[in-house]
Amino acid sequence: MVWSGDLNACRQGEAAATRECLMKAMLAGGASDDAVTAAEQLSSAGELAHVVAWHDQDGVGVATVNYPFRANTNEGTRLIDASGKRIDVDNVQLDDTLRADPAVQALLATDPQATPFAPAQAAGTAPLDGGGVRLLYRTPLRECHACPDLGSVQMGYDFDAKRNFIAQQLVPVAP
C-alpha cells in the first residue's frame, strides 16, 4: 500500500489537487492496486492522501501518510488494527477530557491559546493485561504553527491481544 511518486501534474491547471488526478498519477507512476485503494480510502474525507511508509509496531500496522497538497504539516500517522480500522493519531482535540488534565490546565493558565498541533510523535509502547498493547503518541501544544512547543499531551491507543483497537485515552507524561 506504499507509494512514492511524482505528483507535479496535479499541482497545476484544472486537474490541480483533485482525487482523480491523484489516482491517475499513482497508476501512471506504478502504484500497486493496494496503494491506490489505500489512497482512495484516505482521500474520502476531502483531503488527498497516500501512504508513503508502513511498519509493524507490536502487531499493529503503522502507516505514514502524505498529504501532498496541504500548506502545512504534510505528514501524518494512522494506526491500523487487525480488523482494518484506521485510527488517526494526529486528530487530537483539546476537549473536556484533555482540559481536565492538571498538566494541561497549568499550561492553559499561562498560555490559554495553546492547542494541539500535528504531527504526533511515537513515544513508546506499554504492555496491557491479557496480552494487549498500548501505543503512545505525543502531540505538541503551541499557539501557532510556527510557534515553539509549550508542552505536549500524550495519548495511549490500546489494542487487545488480537490487536483490535479498544480505546484512546490521555496518558500523563512521566516527569
Contacts in CASP RR format, 6 or more apart in sequence:
PFRMAT RR
TARGET T0000
AUTHOR 0000-0000-0000
METHOD contacts of the structure
MODEL  1
MVWSGDLNACRQGEAAATRECLMKAMLAGGASDDAVTAAEQLSSAGELAH
VVAWHDQDGVGVATVNYPFRANTNEGTRLIDASGKRIDVDNVQLDDTLRA
DPAVQALLATDPQATPFAPAQAAGTAPLDGGGVRLLYRTPLRECHACPDL
GSVQMGYDFDAKRNFIAQQLVPVAP
1 32 0 8 1.000
1 34 0 8 1.000
1 35 0 8 1.000
1 37 0 8 1.000
1 38 0 8 1.000
1 51 0 8 1.000
1 54 0 8 1.000
1 63 0 8 1.000
2 35 0 8 1.000
2 51 0 8 1.000
2 52 0 8 1.000
2 53 0 8 1.000
2 54 0 8 1.000
3 26 0 8 1.000
3 29 0 8 1.000
3 30 0 8 1.000
3 31 0 8 1.000
3 32 0 8 1.000
3 35 0 8 1.000
3 36 0 8 1.000
3 39 0 8 1.000
3 50 0 8 1.000
3 51 0 8 1.000
3 52 0 8 1.000
4 52 0 8 1.000
5 25 0 8 1.000
5 26 0 8 1.000
5 29 0 8 1.000
6 25 0 8 1.000
6 29 0 8 1.000
7 22 0 8 1.000
7 25 0 8 1.000
7 68 0 8 1.000
9 15 0 8 1.000
9 21 0 8 1.000
9 25 0 8 1.000
10 16 0 8 1.000
10 17 0 8 1.000
10 18 0 8 1.000
10 21 0 8 1.000
10 22 0 8 1.000
10 25 0 8 1.000
10 68 0 8 1.000
10 69 0 8 1.000
11 17 0 8 1.000
11 69 0 8 1.000
15 21 0 8 1.000
17 48 0 8 1.000
17 69 0 8 1.000
18 48 0 8 1.000
19 40 0 8 1.000
19 43 0 8 1.000
19 46 0 8 1.000
19 48 0 8 1.000
22 39 0 8 1.000
22 43 0 8 1.000
22 48 0 8 1.000
22 50 0 8 1.000
22 68 0 8 1.000
23 36 0 8 1.000
23 39 0 8 1.000
23 40 0 8 1.000
26 35 0 8 1.000
26 36 0 8 1.000
26 39 0 8 1.000
26 50 0 8 1.000
27 36 0 8 1.000
31 39 0 8 1.000
31 50 0 8 1.000
35 50 0 8 1.000
35 51 0 8 1.000
38 50 0 8 1.000
38 51 0 8 1.000
38 63 0 8 1.000
39 48 0 8 1.000
39 49 0 8 1.000
39 50 0 8 1.000
39 51 0 8 1.000
41 86 0 8 1.000
42 49 0 8 1.000
42 50 0 8 1.000
42 51 0 8 1.000
42 65 0 8 1.000
42 78 0 8 1.000
42 86 0 8 1.000
43 49 0 8 1.000
43 50 0 8 1.000
47 67 0 8 1.000
47 69 0 8 1.000
47 70 0 8 1.000
48 67 0 8 1.000
48 68 0 8 1.000
48 69 0 8 1.000
49 65 0 8 1.000
49 66 0 8 1.000
49 67 0 8 1.000
49 68 0 8 1.000
50 65 0 8 1.000
50 66 0 8 1.000
50 68 0 8 1.000
51 63 0 8 1.000
51 64 0 8 1.000
51 65 0 8 1.000
51 66 0 8 1.000
52 64 0 8 1.000
52 65 0 8 1.000
52 66 0 8 1.000
52 75 0 8 1.000
53 63 0 8 1.000
53 64 0 8 1.000
54 61 0 8 1.000
54 62 0 8 1.000
54 63 0 8 1.000
54 64 0 8 1.000
55 61 0 8 1.000
55 62 0 8 1.000
56 62 0 8 1.000
57 122 0 8 1.000
57 125 0 8 1.000
57 135 0 8 1.000
58 125 0 8 1.000
58 133 0 8 1.000
58 135 0 8 1.000
59 133 0 8 1.000
59 159 0 8 1.000
59 163 0 8 1.000
60 79 0 8 1.000
60 80 0 8 1.000
60 81 0 8 1.000
60 133 0 8 1.000
60 135 0 8 1.000
60 157 0 8 1.000
60 159 0 8 1.000
60 163 0 8 1.000
61 79 0 8 1.000
61 80 0 8 1.000
61 81 0 8 1.000
62 77 0 8 1.000
62 78 0 8 1.000
62 79 0 8 1.000
62 80 0 8 1.000
62 122 0 8 1.000
62 135 0 8 1.000
63 77 0 8 1.000
63 78 0 8 1.000
63 79 0 8 1.000
63 80 0 8 1.000
63 86 0 8 1.000
64 75 0 8 1.000
64 76 0 8 1.000
64 77 0 8 1.000
65 75 0 8 1.000
65 76 0 8 1.000
65 77 0 8 1.000
65 78 0 8 1.000
66 74 0 8 1.000
66 75 0 8 1.000
66 76 0 8 1.000
67 73 0 8 1.000
67 74 0 8 1.000
67 75 0 8 1.000
67 76 0 8 1.000
68 74 0 8 1.000
72 145 0 8 1.000
73 90 0 8 1.000
73 117 0 8 1.000
73 118 0 8 1.000
73 119 0 8 1.000
73 145 0 8 1.000
75 119 0 8 1.000
76 88 0 8 1.000
76 89 0 8 1.000
76 90 0 8 1.000
76 118 0 8 1.000
76 119 0 8 1.000
76 120 0 8 1.000
77 88 0 8 1.000
77 89 0 8 1.000
77 90 0 8 1.000
77 119 0 8 1.000
77 120 0 8 1.000
77 122 0 8 1.000
77 137 0 8 1.000
78 86 0 8 1.000
78 87 0 8 1.000
78 88 0 8 1.000
78 89 0 8 1.000
79 86 0 8 1.000
79 87 0 8 1.000
79 89 0 8 1.000
79 135 0 8 1.000
79 157 0 8 1.000
79 165 0 8 1.000
80 86 0 8 1.000
80 87 0 8 1.000
81 87 0 8 1.000
81 159 0 8 1.000
81 163 0 8 1.000
81 164 0 8 1.000
81 165 0 8 1.000
82 159 0 8 1.000
82 162 0 8 1.000
82 163 0 8 1.000
82 164 0 8 1.000
83 164 0 8 1.000
83 165 0 8 1.000
85 164 0 8 1.000
85 165 0 8 1.000
87 157 0 8 1.000
87 165 0 8 1.000
87 168 0 8 1.000
89 120 0 8 1.000
89 137 0 8 1.000
89 139 0 8 1.000
89 155 0 8 1.000
89 157 0 8 1.000
90 118 0 8 1.000
90 119 0 8 1.000
90 120 0 8 1.000
90 139 0 8 1.000
91 118 0 8 1.000
92 98 0 8 1.000
92 116 0 8 1.000
92 118 0 8 1.000
92 120 0 8 1.000
92 139 0 8 1.000
92 153 0 8 1.000
92 155 0 8 1.000
93 116 0 8 1.000
94 104 0 8 1.000
94 115 0 8 1.000
94 116 0 8 1.000
97 170 0 8 1.000
98 104 0 8 1.000
98 116 0 8 1.000
98 153 0 8 1.000
98 170 0 8 1.000
99 105 0 8 1.000
99 108 0 8 1.000
101 153 0 8 1.000
101 170 0 8 1.000
101 172 0 8 1.000
103 172 0 8 1.000
103 173 0 8 1.000
104 141 0 8 1.000
104 153 0 8 1.000
107 114 0 8 1.000
107 141 0 8 1.000
107 150 0 8 1.000
107 151 0 8 1.000
108 114 0 8 1.000
111 141 0 8 1.000
111 143 0 8 1.000
111 150 0 8 1.000
113 143 0 8 1.000
114 141 0 8 1.000
114 142 0 8 1.000
114 143 0 8 1.000
114 150 0 8 1.000
114 151 0 8 1.000
115 141 0 8 1.000
115 142 0 8 1.000
115 143 0 8 1.000
116 139 0 8 1.000
116 140 0 8 1.000
116 141 0 8 1.000
116 153 0 8 1.000
117 139 0 8 1.000
117 140 0 8 1.000
117 141 0 8 1.000
117 142 0 8 1.000
117 145 0 8 1.000
118 139 0 8 1.000
119 139 0 8 1.000
120 137 0 8 1.000
120 138 0 8 1.000
120 139 0 8 1.000
120 155 0 8 1.000
121 137 0 8 1.000
121 138 0 8 1.000
121 139 0 8 1.000
122 135 0 8 1.000
122 136 0 8 1.000
122 137 0 8 1.000
123 136 0 8 1.000
123 137 0 8 1.000
123 138 0 8 1.000
123 154 0 8 1.000
124 135 0 8 1.000
124 136 0 8 1.000
125 133 0 8 1.000
125 134 0 8 1.000
125 135 0 8 1.000
125 136 0 8 1.000
126 133 0 8 1.000
126 134 0 8 1.000
126 136 0 8 1.000
127 133 0 8 1.000
127 134 0 8 1.000
128 134 0 8 1.000
128 158 0 8 1.000
128 159 0 8 1.000
128 160 0 8 1.000
130 160 0 8 1.000
130 161 0 8 1.000
131 160 0 8 1.000
131 161 0 8 1.000
132 158 0 8 1.000
132 159 0 8 1.000
132 160 0 8 1.000
132 161 0 8 1.000
132 163 0 8 1.000
133 158 0 8 1.000
133 159 0 8 1.000
133 163 0 8 1.000
134 156 0 8 1.000
134 157 0 8 1.000
134 158 0 8 1.000
134 159 0 8 1.000
134 171 0 8 1.000
135 156 0 8 1.000
135 157 0 8 1.000
135 159 0 8 1.000
136 154 0 8 1.000
136 155 0 8 1.000
136 156 0 8 1.000
136 157 0 8 1.000
136 171 0 8 1.000
137 154 0 8 1.000
137 155 0 8 1.000
137 156 0 8 1.000
137 157 0 8 1.000
138 152 0 8 1.000
138 153 0 8 1.000
138 154 0 8 1.000
138 155 0 8 1.000
138 173 0 8 1.000
139 152 0 8 1.000
139 153 0 8 1.000
139 154 0 8 1.000
139 155 0 8 1.000
140 149 0 8 1.000
140 150 0 8 1.000
140 151 0 8 1.000
140 152 0 8 1.000
141 149 0 8 1.000
141 150 0 8 1.000
141 151 0 8 1.000
141 152 0 8 1.000
141 153 0 8 1.000
142 148 0 8 1.000
142 149 0 8 1.000
142 150 0 8 1.000
142 151 0 8 1.000
143 150 0 8 1.000
152 173 0 8 1.000
153 170 0 8 1.000
153 173 0 8 1.000
154 170 0 8 1.000
154 171 0 8 1.000
154 172 0 8 1.000
154 173 0 8 1.000
155 168 0 8 1.000
155 169 0 8 1.000
155 170 0 8 1.000
155 171 0 8 1.000
156 168 0 8 1.000
156 169 0 8 1.000
156 170 0 8 1.000
156 171 0 8 1.000
157 165 0 8 1.000
157 167 0 8 1.000
157 168 0 8 1.000
158 165 0 8 1.000
158 166 0 8 1.000
158 167 0 8 1.000
158 168 0 8 1.000
158 169 0 8 1.000
159 165 0 8 1.000
159 166 0 8 1.000
160 166 0 8 1.000
END
